[in-house]
Amino acid sequence: MNSDLLWVVGAGIVVGVVLLLAIIGFFIFRAWYQVPQADEAIVIVGKKQKGDDGLTSNMTVITGGGAFVNKLTQRSDRISLRSRQIKMEPVAQTKNGVTIHLAGVALVKIGSTPDQVRAAAERFASQDQSIDVFTTEQLEGALRGVVAKLSVEEVMQDRQKLGDEIAEGIKGDLLAQGLVLDSFAIQGVTDRNGYIEALGAQEIERVRREADVARINAAREVKARQLATDEANLIEQTAFDKNTAASKSEVGRANAEAEQAENLARAEREQAVLVQRAENRQAELDADVKRVADAEKYRRQTEADADAYGRAKKAETDRQVAQQVSDAEAYAVQRQAEARQASAAAEAAAVSARAEAEAHALRAKAGAEAEALRANASAEAEAIRTKGEASAAAIQAEAEALRENQEAILGRELIGQLPSLMAEFAKGYQNVGTITLIGGDTAATHIAREQAASLSATFDSVKSATGVDLGAILQGQAFGRGVASTSAAQPADPGKRTDPTAVASTS
């Protein structure tokens, strides 16, 4: 039992020692195995590495991977491969003896190849800031050497070329130190004596003079073009105004003629409408007269016939009723007489005689009443017929009078429309501004003659459409008024009659 326990304890101790050694070994491995960052390189001193030239070096350069560094026999340093921005402001003298101040900026880094890293590590591993000082001194020296071969104007004109020459001249020296010049640029060139400013002033003045001359020439050219354009516009505007005036005159004349034609057409249409309306009215009057006469005659005849028929039927009915009553009474009396025949023959005979007398009297009375009713009905029918014939004759006489005087009525209606017709015709001359006549007539004479011709054409249109001669009607009215005025002017002589023909001749 004790042996088993000892065995377990020994095994645990062994396992613990092994784990402890493993942990210690892990930490040692982790501390001795190094991996550089992307912008770093690890230089291991004491570990051999063959270079690009085939020679073996005691320094090993690790980039983009890892390496085991024995801390007991080897030493490692981390070298930064980042670019360094170096600014400088050296003072240099040009070939024409002008002292200028330059401002430049350079980007410098340690090369990425193992040889470049080893060269930089040999010089700057323990003094990283010395890279800036060394590079600045090298660039300033190269810059002064290049500027000494150039004039101020050349330095100012092509800075890129100056930067390229400086970079090309210093590249070999930097590579020997394991450094690479990524870029170099001249940012500014100044001087304290005003030489560059004087050069700029001369150039500025020259450019200003050229600009003023160019501006004056441009203004002169613009002014010349403006004058030419204004002249062309004036010519075009004059032609346009002339064309506009001519067009407006032509349009006004055409509008006046069109409006005059439209007014004439409207007057002719209205005249035709009036004529047609008069004809329709005449036809309606004729139809109304005939229809009224026929209707009144038929109505009166029908009323007379109906009244006579009613009276006859009433008389016939009364007669039949009286006859039936008489027959019924006679039959009743006869039956009574026959019933009492056995008891009183004499009384029956008397009653029969009396009944027969009464029946005869009733029949006579009914016949007289029926005859009187027939006489009254005949008299009333005759009176109604006579009245209807008289009314129809009067209506027919009125229609005949309207038919005979149709032309006079139509002429009166047309004469009543003449003022509005002439007013519409005169509206066509309102839009006429100026009338130019070629000939000896004046404008008033021309317009009067044109109005007279238009009025005569209107009368001819009315005559051709309706057959009514408005001119003759107007002449007749004028003649009648003249006769009336002459008769009124002469003193009335009771014993002496006036001859109408003599008056007419006098007029």
C-alpha positions, 0 to 999 in steps of 0.5 A: 500500500505504501509502495503504491502511494509512493509510486503515485507521488513520484509520478505526480512529481515527475509530471509536475516537473515535466509541466514546469519544464514545458512552461519554462521552455514555452516562455523561453521559446516565446521570448527568443522567437521574434517576428518583425512587423510589416514596416520593420526588420530584425537584425540578428548579430551572431547568426551567419547569413549569406548575402546577395554577393555570395559572401557570408555575414555575421548579421542575419536580416529577417523581414516578413517572417520569424527567427529564433534568437539565442539570447545567450550567444546572439543579439537582435535589433529592430530597424524601422523601415518607415518613410521619414519626412525631412524638411530643410531650408538651406541658403544657397548662392546662384551662379550670378551671385544672388543669395537665395533661400530654398525650402524643400522636403524629402522622403527617406527610408531604410532600404528593404534588401538585406544588404541595405538593412545591414548597412543601415544597421551598422551605422544607425542601429543605436542612433536612429535620429542620426538618419535625419541629420545625415540625410539633411546634410547630404541634401543641403550639400547637394542642393547648394552644389546644383544651385551654384550652377544655375541662375535665379531665373533657371531655379525659378522656372524648373523646380522639378528639374532641380529636384530631380538633379539633386535626387540623382546626385545624392542617391549614390551616397544614400545607398552606401548608407543603406538609405533610399530617397523616395522623393524630393521637392523644392517648395519655395525660393525666396531672397532677402534682397528683392531680386526675385520680387523685382523679376516678378514685378517686371514680368507682372508689369509686362503681363499687365501691359499685355493684358491691358492691350488685349482688353482694349483690343477686345473692347474695341472689337466688341464695340465694333461688333455692337455697332455693326449689330445695332446697324443691322438691327436698325435696318431690320427694325425699319423693314419690319416696321414698314412691313407691319404698317403695310400689313396692318393697313391691308388687314384693316382694309380686309377686315372692313371689307369682310365686315361689310360683306358680313353685314350685307349677308346678315341683312340679306339673311334677316330679310329672307327670314322676314320674307319667309316669316311673312309667308309662313304667317300668311299661310298660318292666317289662311289655315287658321281662318279656314280651320276656325270657320270649319270648326265653328260651323261643325260645332254649331251644326253638331250642337244643333243636331244634338239638341234637335235629336235630344229634343226629339228623343225626349218627346218620343220618350215622353210620348211612349211613357204617356202611352204606356201609362195610358195603356196601363191605366186602361188595362187596369180599368178594364180589369176592374170593369171586368171584375165588376161586370157581374155586379154593375154593368152600367157602372162598368160601361160608365167607367170604361167610357170615362177611362177611354176619354181620359186616355184620349185626352192624355194622348192628345196632350202628349202629341201636342207637347212633342209637336211643340218640342220639335218646333222649338228644336227646329227653330233653335237649329235654324238660328244656330245654323244661320249664326254659324254661316254668318260667322264663317262668312265674316272670317272668310271675308277677313282672310280674303282681305288679308290675302288681297292686302298681303303685299302691302302688309309685307311691304310695311314690315320690310320698310319697318326693318330698313332702319336696323338694316341700314344701321348694320350696313353702316357699322362696316365703315366704323373700322375704316381708318383712312380711305384713299381714292384715286380719281376726282370723287371725294370720300363723302361722295364715294361713300354716298354712292357706295351706300346708294348702290348697296341700298339699291342692291338690297331692294333688288334682293328683296324684290327677287326673294319676295316679289315686293318692290320696296322702291315702288312702295316708298315712291307711292308713300312719298306721292301720297304724302305729297298729295296730302301736303298739297291738299292741306296747303290749298284753302278748302272751297266748298263750292269747288271740287279739287281734281286729283289729277291736277294736284298730281300734275302740280306735284 
